[in-house]
């Protein structure tokens, strides 16, 4: 059995704005990756962003170009190509003309069905591509995100009767794995823990794993003014991100400050939380 890094416990609440098929132009996925770097005793965490940007004709298919970046690097060339066929999502390593298409997701699996899927996070090892057998053991609506959640059991090998189960995780139908979009499986990865944090399409948040809640609001130094359903946030950095949450942690809107100010429109009366960096403030509208 391979060693598995103990998943780092985060005080987070997963929420969803709306469900949709996300493998389309303009979608971005943010994944938190934590692992042990050689010589370090504590895990090092970084956020990796994958984005679909632009179409290209590959092998007679209209495919999407996926780019990947992290805090230290941003690749100007595609990492992989993505195409869909019904509920199935395939990927092909970029820059390798004779590479085949590999199955990444099959969101059409029924309970009891399984299939082989190939790793899309380590294509640098091409043509040696790791794979795992995954089996759908349950389908339900995720109570907190609202998405259709497929509980997947992972087997490192060809089939359940060949290798022992590595455990279970979730595929959010049409969206991603709970481990991150590139981590369509990966419970048995040595020294690595991953978590899907956010999915958005053209700026509209589809899924967010929120790192705060209304119950732990700190004193804020920024200023706010509420006029009807409009709120103005002042005295913030020129490039600070302002996030608006409902009281139960749902991300409603995000905006980046221009010249130290942001204007946002609230969806309705109620209590909200505005968050700027590590600071947050309650906003009461019509109460």
N, C-alpha and C positions, 0 to 999 in steps of 0.2 A: 504494500500500500504506500503510495507516495505521501510525503508530508504536505500538509495543508496549513498555510498561515492562518492562525485564528483570526476570524473576521473582526475588524476593529469596530467596536460599538460606537455608533454616532447617535447623538440626540437629534433625530430627524423624523420628519413626518412626510410620507409620500402622498402626493396629491396629483390630480389630473384636471386639466381645464376642459378638454374634450377629446374623444377618441376618434382616430382616423387612421388610414393607411399612411404610414410615414415614409415609405421608400419612394420618394419623389423629389424632384428638383427643389432646392431651397431648404431641405431639412438638415438640422444639426443635432448631434448627440454629444452630451458631456458625460464622461465616465471618470470616476475617482479610482485611481490605481494606487495601491499601497503594497510595498514590498521591502525586503531587507536588502540593503546595499552592502557589498563586501566591506567588512571592517566596522560596520555600524551595529549597535545593539538595538536601536529603535527603528521601526519601519519608516520609510520615506514615502510620502504621498504626493501625487501630482494629478492634475486634471488633464485628461486627453480629450480633444475635440475632434469628432469626425463629421464631415459635412458633404452633402451631395450638391455638386455645382456644375451644371452643364451636361449636355447629351453628346454622345459620340456613337457612330456606327461601328460595332465590333462583331465580326463573324456573322454578319447579316442581322444582328439584333440592335435595336435602339437601347443603348446602355447608358447608365449614369456614371459620372466620374466622382469617386469618393476621395476626398483629401483628408489628411490627418495632421494634427499639430498638438504640441503641448506647451508648457510654459517657456521652454528653452528653444524650441525649433518649430518652424512652420514650413511644411514641404510645398513647393510650387508645382510639383508634378503629382498626378493621381497616385494614390496608394493601391487601390483596386478599382475594378469596374463592377457595377451592380446592375442586374436585370431581374425582372420578376416574371413569373408565369403563373397566373392565378394566385394561390396562396403560397407559392414557393418563391424563395429569394435565392438567387445564385450570385456568386462572385468569381472574378477572374483576376489574377495578379496583373497589375499594370506593367507594361514594358516587356511582356513575354508573349510574343505573337502566337506561338504554338501551344500555349497553356490551355487546358480545358476549362470548362465552367464547373465550379464546385458548388454543391448544395450547402447553403448557409442556414436557411430556415425553411420549415414546412409548417406554416400556420394552419394548414388544413387537417392535421392529424386529429384523429378521434381518440377517445380514451381507450387504451390498450394497444394503439398503434405506435410504431417506432420507426426510426430511419437512421442511417449514417449521415452525420454532418461533419464538415471539414473546418479546421481552424482558419480563421481569417486574420488573426492577430500576429502570426509569425510567418508571413509569406517569404521572408528572407531565406527560409530553409528550402524554398522551392528547388527541385521538384519533389522533395520529400515533404509531403503534407500530412500532418497529424489529423486523425479523425476520432470521433467517438460515436457510440450508439446511444441515442436518446429516445426515451419512451414517454409518451403522454400518459400520466396516471390520474389526471383529474382536470376538469375544465369548470371554471366558475367565474363569477364577476368579482373582481377585487373590490372589497367594500370601501377602501379608502381612495383608490384611484379611479374607479368606475370602469376600468378596462377589463376586457376578457382575459383572464389569467389562466394560462395553460401550465399546470404543474408538471415539470419534466424531470425524469430520473435519468441520471447520466451513468453510462458504463464506458470505461476506457477500453476499447477494443471493438470487436465486430458484433457482439450480441450479448444479451444478458446471461446466456448459458455458457459464455466463454470467460467473462470477467465479472468481478464483484462490483456492485453498485458503488459509485463515488458519493451518492447523495442526491438531493433534489434542489431545483431552483425553478424560476418562472420564466416563461416566454409571455410577454404581453402581446396579444395577437395583433399583427400588423404594425407593431411598434419597435420592439427590441427584446433582448434578453434582460432580465433584472441584473445581470452581471455586466451589461454594457453591450452596445450594438455589435462590436467586433468580437465580443466574448459570447458567441452563440452557445458555447459550453466552456467549461474550464474550472470545475470544482476541484480537480486534482492537480492543479498547477502548483509546482514547488515554490514556496515562499512568496506567493502573490495573492492578494485579495482585491477584487474589483467590485464596483457598484455603480449602476446607472443613476445619474444625478438629475439630468434634465434633457428633454427633447423639445425642439421648437421647429416650426416651419414658417419661414418668411417672417420671423419675429413673433409669431403667435405661439404661446407656450402650450404644448400638448401634454407634457408630463414634467413634474418637478418633485424632487426629493428634498423638501424644505429643511434647511439647517437651523430652524428657530421656531418659536411659537409665540402666541400672544401672551403666554404666561410668564415669559422671562424677558420682558421689555426693560431696557436700560435707559437711564436719563440721556436725552439727546440734546446736542448743542445746536442743531439746525432749527430753522424757524418754519412754521407752516401757517397757511391761511386758507380757510374753507369758505367758499362762496357757492351755496347751493350744492351741486354735485361736483364742483371743480375745486381742486386743492392745489395750492402753490407751495413749493418747497424751496426755501432760500438758504443762503449761507452754507453752501456745500461746495465741494471741489468741482472744477470745471469739467471733469470727466467721471465723476462719481456715478455709480449706478443706483437708482432709486427703485425699490421694489414695494409693491402694494399687496398685502395679504388680507384675507378675511380672518375672523377670529378663530376659525378652526384650522388655519394654516394654509388655505388654498391660495396659490399665487394667482393674482388677478391681472396685474400689469407690471411691466418693467420699462424704464426709460433711463437714458443717459443724460446727465446734466450738461447744459450749455451755458457758459458764462455764469456758473454758480447757481443756476435756478432750473426748476422743472415744473411744468404744469401737467396735471393729470386729471382725467374725468373718472369719478367713482361710478360704479354700476348701479348704485341705489343707496337708500338710507341704511344706516347701521353703524357698527363699530368695525374699524379697520386698523391695520398696523402698517405704518410706513417704516421701511428699513433702509438705512444708508450706511454701508459698510457694517461695522459692529454696533451701530447705534440704531435705536428704534423708538417710535412714538405712536401712541394710540390716537386715532382720528375718529371723532364721533360726528355723525351726520344725521340730522333730523331726529335726534333723541334728546 
